Amino acid sequence: MVYSHGSLLYSSGIMKFDVAIVGSGLAGLSVALHLAETRTVAIISKRALKDGASNWAQGGIAAVLDSGDSHKQHIDDTLIAGGGLCDEGATRFIVEHGREAIEWLIEQGVPFTRDDTAELAST
């Protein structure tokens, strides 16, 4: 017996997949894209896939995109804004690899806002 609810399909049989990812935000979908190259992936979301918080984020990727910015400035700003809750090593890794993560997302078809010169817009 198979029935649907919205865009989801339910079956009384057993669903088979290699990996289940809980969450349809940017992190979950990124992991799903990487794993889908070699694994069967299921994404579990509380509602529609686009209802994750990442869809609402504005300027929330920590990356150095402009020559007037620096990794050190970004790391310091993030640690201060985090009020002591940020892990410094994790913050450093994320900031230092931010640009390559954005480039990978663009390759996957994620649309980023561009400025008048077609550069990635920043806030």
C-alpha positions as CSV (number, residue, x, y, z in Angstrom):
1,M,0.0,0.0,0.0
2,V,1.4,3.4,-1.0
3,Y,-0.2,6.8,-0.3
4,S,1.0,10.4,-0.5
5,H,0.9,13.4,1.7
6,G,1.9,16.6,-0.1
7,S,5.0,15.8,-2.0
8,L,6.0,12.9,0.3
9,L,5.3,9.2,-0.6
10,Y,4.6,6.7,2.2
11,S,4.6,3.0,1.8
12,S,3.8,0.1,4.2
13,G,6.9,-1.6,2.8
14,I,10.4,-0.9,4.1
15,M,12.3,2.1,2.8
16,K,15.9,1.3,2.1
17,F,18.7,3.9,2.1
18,D,22.3,4.1,3.2
19,V,22.1,7.4,5.1
20,A,19.3,9.4,6.7
21,I,19.9,13.1,7.2
22,V,17.7,14.9,9.7
23,G,17.3,18.5,8.6
24,S,16.9,20.3,5.2
25,G,19.0,23.4,5.9
26,L,22.2,24.2,4.1
27,A,24.3,21.9,6.1
28,G,22.0,18.9,5.7
29,L,21.5,19.4,2.0
30,S,25.2,20.0,1.4
31,V,26.0,16.7,3.2
32,A,23.3,15.0,1.1
33,L,24.8,16.2,-2.1
34,H,28.3,15.0,-1.2
35,L,27.0,11.6,0.0
36,A,24.6,11.1,-3.0
37,E,27.6,10.6,-5.2
38,T,28.2,7.2,-3.6
39,R,25.2,6.5,-1.3
40,T,21.4,6.4,-1.3
41,V,20.3,9.3,0.8
42,A,17.1,10.1,2.6
43,I,16.4,13.7,3.9
44,I,14.0,14.0,6.8
45,S,12.5,17.5,7.2
46,K,9.9,18.8,9.6
47,R,8.0,20.3,6.6
48,A,8.9,21.0,3.0
49,L,12.6,20.9,2.1
50,K,12.7,24.7,1.5
51,D,11.3,25.3,5.1
52,G,14.8,25.0,6.7
53,A,16.2,28.1,8.4
54,S,19.0,28.5,5.8
55,N,16.4,29.6,3.3
56,W,15.8,32.6,5.5
57,A,19.4,33.4,6.2
58,Q,20.7,36.8,5.0
59,G,24.5,37.3,4.8
60,G,25.1,34.3,7.1
61,I,28.1,32.7,5.5
62,A,31.4,33.6,7.1
63,A,33.7,34.1,4.2
64,V,36.4,36.6,3.1
65,L,35.2,37.7,-0.3
66,D,36.8,41.1,-0.8
67,S,40.3,42.4,-0.7
68,G,39.5,44.9,2.0
69,D,38.6,42.0,4.4
70,S,40.8,39.5,6.1
71,H,40.6,36.1,7.8
72,K,41.8,37.6,11.0
73,Q,39.1,40.4,10.9
74,H,36.4,37.8,10.2
75,I,37.6,35.4,12.9
76,D,37.8,38.2,15.5
77,D,34.4,39.6,14.6
78,T,32.8,36.1,14.8
79,L,34.4,35.3,18.2
80,I,33.3,38.7,19.6
81,A,29.7,38.3,18.3
82,G,29.6,34.8,19.7
83,G,30.0,36.1,23.2
84,G,32.4,33.3,24.2
85,L,30.2,30.5,22.8
86,C,32.3,30.0,19.6
87,D,35.0,27.3,19.4
88,E,38.0,29.2,18.1
89,G,39.4,26.3,16.0
90,A,36.1,25.7,14.4
91,T,35.6,29.4,13.7
92,R,39.0,29.6,12.1
93,F,38.4,26.6,9.9
94,I,35.0,27.8,8.7
95,V,36.3,31.3,7.9
96,E,39.4,30.1,6.2
97,H,37.4,27.6,4.0
98,G,34.4,29.9,3.5
99,R,35.3,31.0,-0.1
100,E,35.8,27.5,-1.4
101,A,32.5,26.4,0.2
102,I,30.7,29.3,-1.6
103,E,32.4,28.3,-4.8
104,W,31.2,24.7,-4.4
105,L,27.6,25.9,-3.7
106,I,27.7,28.1,-6.8
107,E,28.8,25.0,-8.8
108,Q,25.8,23.2,-7.4
109,G,23.5,25.9,-8.7
110,V,22.8,27.9,-5.5
111,P,22.0,31.5,-6.6
112,F,23.9,34.2,-4.7
113,T,23.1,37.9,-5.0
114,R,25.6,39.8,-7.1
115,D,26.5,43.5,-7.1
116,D,26.6,45.9,-10.1
117,T,30.0,44.5,-11.1
118,A,28.8,40.8,-11.0
119,E,30.8,40.2,-7.9
120,L,29.2,38.3,-5.0
121,A,27.4,40.9,-2.8
122,S,28.3,41.1,0.8
123,T,26.7,42.6,3.8
